[in-house]
Amino acid sequence: MTKRTPTAQLPNTQRSLPIALIRAREKVMAPIREMLSETGITEQQWRVLRVLSEHDALDATELAERASLHQPSLTRILRTLSERSFIARTQDKEDRRRQVVVLTEAGQRVISDNLAQATRISVALRGALGEAEFERLLDLLAVLDDFKFEDVQEI
């Protein structure tokens, strides 16, 4: 029999924030993954297309941040999306090191073709929580997004 390490200071896994966030992410992403399975688009590619659909053009660094992707992953995703003609990439005229990314008509069509289903998923999530709680959850997650462990005196 294996001796268990005491975890008295750790919350029960049912009350662990990291585990709860992962469970919630999987629950939220399941219908989105199902929607995307018919398109041949990954969830990371979808995030990039969604972010670009909200902006005229973004440099790769800002796009990675807004889509919650690491730069090396974004580089691979952009290559694939470019090969499929969903995005266009150009060098910034003022800073040749910067790459500017825009959504093409084909990329916008992917968004448009999935808009009704994506909207149904969003409405269902809002309905499950109620509008006020849905907005509150987003606000709380934004607080976590801004949280910095180095600002805490003692860990």
C-alpha positions as CSV (number, residue, x, y, z in Angstrom):
1,M,0.0,0.0,0.0
2,T,1.3,3.4,-1.0
3,K,1.6,6.0,1.8
4,R,-0.2,9.2,0.9
5,T,1.4,12.6,1.3
6,P,-0.6,14.8,3.6
7,T,-2.4,17.6,1.7
8,A,-4.1,19.3,4.6
9,Q,-3.2,22.7,3.3
10,L,-4.5,22.0,-0.2
11,P,-8.2,22.3,-0.9
12,N,-10.1,19.2,-1.9
13,T,-9.8,18.7,-5.6
14,Q,-13.6,19.5,-5.9
15,R,-12.8,23.0,-4.5
16,S,-9.4,23.5,-6.3
17,L,-9.5,26.6,-8.5
18,P,-7.1,25.2,-11.2
19,I,-9.1,22.0,-11.5
20,A,-12.5,23.8,-11.4
21,L,-11.3,26.1,-14.2
22,I,-10.2,23.2,-16.3
23,R,-13.5,21.4,-15.8
24,A,-15.4,24.5,-16.7
25,R,-13.3,25.1,-19.8
26,E,-13.9,21.5,-21.0
27,K,-17.7,22.0,-20.4
28,V,-17.7,25.3,-22.3
29,M,-15.5,24.0,-25.1
30,A,-17.3,20.8,-25.8
31,P,-20.1,22.3,-28.0
32,I,-17.6,24.6,-29.7
33,R,-15.3,21.6,-30.5
34,E,-18.4,19.8,-31.9
35,M,-19.2,22.9,-34.1
36,L,-15.6,23.1,-35.3
37,S,-15.2,19.4,-36.0
38,E,-17.4,19.9,-39.1
39,T,-15.2,22.8,-40.3
40,G,-11.7,21.4,-40.1
41,I,-10.7,24.3,-37.9
42,T,-9.1,23.8,-34.5
43,E,-10.2,25.7,-31.5
44,Q,-7.0,27.7,-31.5
45,Q,-7.5,28.6,-35.2
46,W,-11.1,29.6,-34.4
47,R,-9.8,31.9,-31.6
48,V,-7.4,33.6,-34.1
49,L,-10.2,34.1,-36.6
50,R,-12.6,35.4,-34.0
51,V,-10.0,37.9,-32.7
52,L,-9.2,39.1,-36.2
53,S,-12.9,39.4,-37.0
54,E,-13.1,42.1,-34.3
55,H,-10.1,44.1,-35.5
56,D,-9.0,45.5,-38.9
57,A,-5.4,44.3,-38.5
58,L,-3.2,43.2,-35.6
59,D,0.5,42.6,-35.2
60,A,1.4,39.0,-34.3
61,T,2.4,39.9,-30.7
62,E,-1.0,41.5,-30.0
63,L,-2.8,38.7,-31.8
64,A,-1.1,36.1,-29.7
65,E,-2.0,38.0,-26.5
66,R,-5.7,38.5,-27.5
67,A,-6.1,34.9,-28.6
68,S,-4.3,33.5,-25.5
69,L,-1.7,31.7,-27.5
70,H,2.1,31.4,-27.2
71,Q,4.0,33.0,-30.0
72,P,5.5,29.7,-31.4
73,S,2.0,28.2,-31.5
74,L,0.6,31.3,-33.2
75,T,3.4,31.1,-35.8
76,R,2.3,27.6,-36.8
77,I,-1.4,28.5,-36.7
78,L,-0.8,31.6,-38.9
79,R,1.1,29.4,-41.4
80,T,-1.9,27.0,-41.6
81,L,-4.5,29.8,-41.8
82,S,-2.4,31.5,-44.5
83,E,-2.1,28.3,-46.5
84,R,-5.9,28.0,-46.4
85,S,-6.3,31.6,-47.4
86,F,-8.2,32.5,-44.2
87,I,-5.7,35.3,-43.3
88,A,-3.2,37.5,-45.0
89,R,0.2,38.5,-43.5
90,T,2.2,41.5,-44.5
91,Q,5.2,43.3,-43.0
92,D,4.6,46.5,-41.2
93,K,5.7,49.4,-43.4
94,E,7.3,51.3,-40.5
95,D,8.9,48.3,-38.7
96,R,9.9,45.6,-41.1
97,R,10.3,43.2,-38.1
98,R,6.6,43.4,-37.3
99,Q,4.1,41.2,-39.1
100,V,0.5,42.5,-39.5
101,V,-2.3,39.9,-39.9
102,V,-5.7,40.5,-41.4
103,L,-8.8,38.3,-41.9
104,T,-9.5,37.5,-45.6
105,E,-13.0,37.1,-47.1
106,A,-12.5,33.3,-46.8
107,G,-11.7,33.7,-43.1
108,Q,-14.7,35.9,-42.6
109,R,-16.8,33.3,-44.3
110,V,-15.7,30.7,-41.7
111,I,-16.9,33.0,-39.0
112,S,-20.2,33.8,-40.9
113,D,-20.9,30.1,-41.6
114,N,-20.6,29.3,-37.9
115,L,-22.2,32.4,-36.5
116,A,-25.7,30.9,-35.9
117,Q,-24.3,27.9,-34.0
118,A,-21.7,30.0,-32.1
119,T,-24.6,32.3,-31.1
120,R,-26.7,29.4,-29.9
121,I,-23.9,28.2,-27.8
122,S,-23.3,31.6,-26.3
123,V,-27.0,32.1,-25.6
124,A,-27.2,28.7,-23.9
125,L,-24.3,29.5,-21.6
126,R,-25.8,32.9,-20.7
127,G,-29.1,31.2,-20.1
128,A,-27.6,28.5,-17.8
129,L,-26.0,31.1,-15.6
130,G,-28.4,34.0,-16.0
131,E,-27.3,37.3,-17.5
132,A,-26.1,38.9,-14.2
133,E,-24.1,35.8,-13.1
134,F,-22.6,35.4,-16.6
135,E,-21.3,39.0,-16.5
136,R,-20.2,38.6,-13.0
137,L,-18.2,35.4,-13.9
138,L,-16.5,37.3,-16.8
139,D,-15.7,40.1,-14.4
140,L,-14.2,37.7,-11.8
141,L,-12.1,36.0,-14.6
142,A,-10.8,39.4,-15.6
143,V,-9.6,40.0,-12.1
144,L,-7.8,36.7,-12.2
145,D,-6.3,37.6,-15.6
146,D,-4.9,40.8,-14.0
147,F,-3.6,38.9,-10.9
148,K,0.2,38.7,-10.4
149,F,1.7,36.3,-7.9
150,E,4.7,38.5,-7.5
151,D,2.4,41.2,-6.0
152,V,1.5,38.8,-3.1
153,Q,3.8,39.3,-0.1
154,E,4.0,35.7,0.9
155,I,3.2,32.5,-1.0
